[in-house]
């Protein structure tokens, strides 16, 4: 929620924040305790199937490609490619959920519920509105996941060379990998947020009529509105968000991988 707000290119005067803590404090005090969690239901709805496809594809491709690039070893090239391809499936599911979530998170959002937002966007902007930022999302997430997976696997080689189930190493490697990938891809995330929210004040100031579409248009608009610094709006919030997010994701994933593998071995 804070990331969406802080990436706004021309925010309402009441939604101009100097830092993450101030943004959270003001949001809670002026809009209610639960406001920062707005959109969590649609995120949870999409996250299950999206991550199932994501990790299943990653494991399958990583194993197949590692055998091709480095027989019996761990290939960083294979990890990067597998992570990138898995992103195609993940984002196909999550992109519509992301559009709805970010519109609900905006300051003075006109939408009161997930279903209401879906209906209004579909009626006024068409089905394509839910995938308007898909190309930008992929452009961002392919390098994000490549950096993320390569960094995670590289850290695991140093922190956990035996590749045993080690919760501490999974948390640390996941957090560092998420932070590095998040910082590197923030400019693309700013463009994605603009395409998802179609920020009226920002578009109106440039006399842009209708709906903004396309990565090139988003890049041009962001630059016109704030120059190079605008591409790094919300970078602190994005890194703070991604570190626990990726740490939790890897920890839970590695735990279930360990439990299911052990169960399969016991059956044999």
CORUR-V517160 format. One record per residue. BURIAL is 1 if it has 24 or more other ideal C-beta (glycine too) atoms within 12 Angstrom, else 0. D_FIRST is the distance of its C-alpha to the first C-alpha in Angstrom with 1 decimal. Layout:
burial: (BURIAL/BURIAL)
d_first: (D_FIRST/D_FIRST)
//
This chain:
burial: (1/1/1/1/1/1/1/1/1/1/1/0/0/0/1/0/1/0/0/1/0/0/1/1/0/1/1/0/0/0/1/0/0/0/1/1/0/1/1/0/0/1/1/0/0/1/1/0/0/1/1/0/1/1/1/0/1/1/1/0/1/1/0/0/1/1/0/0/0/0/0/0/0/1/1/1/0/1/1/1/1/1/1/1/1/1/1/1/1/1/1/1/1/1/1/1/1/1/1/1/1/1/1/1/1/1/1/0/1/0/1/0/0/1/0/0/1/1/0/0/1/0/0/0/1/0/0/0/1/1/1/1/1/1/1/1/1/1/1/1/1/1/1/1/1/1/1/1/1/1/1/1/1/0/1/1/0/0/1/1/0/0/0/0/0/0/0/0/1/1/1/1/1/1/1/1/1/1/1/1/1/1/1/1/1/1/1/1/1/1/1/1/1/1/1/1/1/1/1/1/0/1/1/0/0/0/0/0/0/0/1/1/1/0/1/0/1/1/1/0/1/1/0/0/1/1/0/0/0/1/1/1/1/1/1/1/1/1/1/1/1/1/1/0/1/1/1/0/1/1/1/0/1/1/0/0/0/0/0/0/0/0/0/0/0/0/0/0)
d_first: (0.0/3.8/5.4/5.2/6.3/8.6/10.1/11.3/15.0/16.4/13.9/15.4/17.3/15.4/12.1/13.7/12.8/15.2/13.3/10.5/12.5/13.2/9.7/8.9/12.5/12.6/9.6/11.5/14.9/14.6/12.5/13.3/12.7/11.1/8.5/5.6/7.2/7.5/8.5/9.6/13.2/13.2/11.8/14.6/17.0/16.8/16.5/19.9/22.1/20.2/20.7/24.2/25.2/23.6/25.4/28.6/29.0/28.3/30.9/33.4/33.2/33.1/36.3/38.0/37.3/38.0/41.4/42.0/40.8/41.9/44.0/43.2/40.7/37.0/36.3/33.3/33.8/33.8/30.5/28.9/30.3/29.5/25.8/25.7/27.5/25.4/22.4/24.1/24.2/20.7/19.1/21.5/20.0/16.3/16.2/16.5/13.9/11.4/12.6/12.2/8.7/7.5/10.1/9.0/5.5/7.8/9.7/12.8/12.1/15.6/14.8/15.4/15.4/15.0/18.7/18.9/16.4/18.4/21.7/20.9/19.6/22.6/25.0/24.1/23.2/24.8/24.1/23.7/20.3/18.7/20.3/20.2/18.0/19.9/22.3/19.7/17.6/21.0/22.0/19.0/19.0/22.8/23.1/20.0/21.7/25.1/24.1/22.2/25.2/27.9/26.4/25.9/29.5/30.9/29.6/30.9/34.3/34.5/32.8/34.1/37.1/38.6/35.3/35.7/33.0/31.6/28.2/28.0/28.6/26.0/23.3/24.3/24.9/21.6/19.6/21.7/21.7/17.9/17.6/20.5/19.3/15.7/17.4/20.0/18.0/15.3/17.5/17.4/13.6/13.5/16.2/14.5/11.4/14.2/16.2/13.6/12.6/16.1/15.1/18.2/18.9/18.8/21.1/23.3/24.0/25.6/27.3/25.7/26.6/25.4/22.6/21.8/22.6/23.5/22.4/25.2/24.3/20.6/22.0/24.5/22.2/19.8/23.0/24.5/21.7/21.2/23.6/23.0/20.6/18.0/17.9/16.4/13.7/10.7/13.2/12.9/9.2/10.1/13.2/12.0/9.7/12.7/15.4/15.0/13.8/17.0/19.1/18.4/19.0/22.3/23.4/23.2/24.7/27.5/28.3/28.8/30.7/33.0/33.6/34.4/36.6/38.4/39.0/40.4/42.7/43.9/44.8/46.8)
//
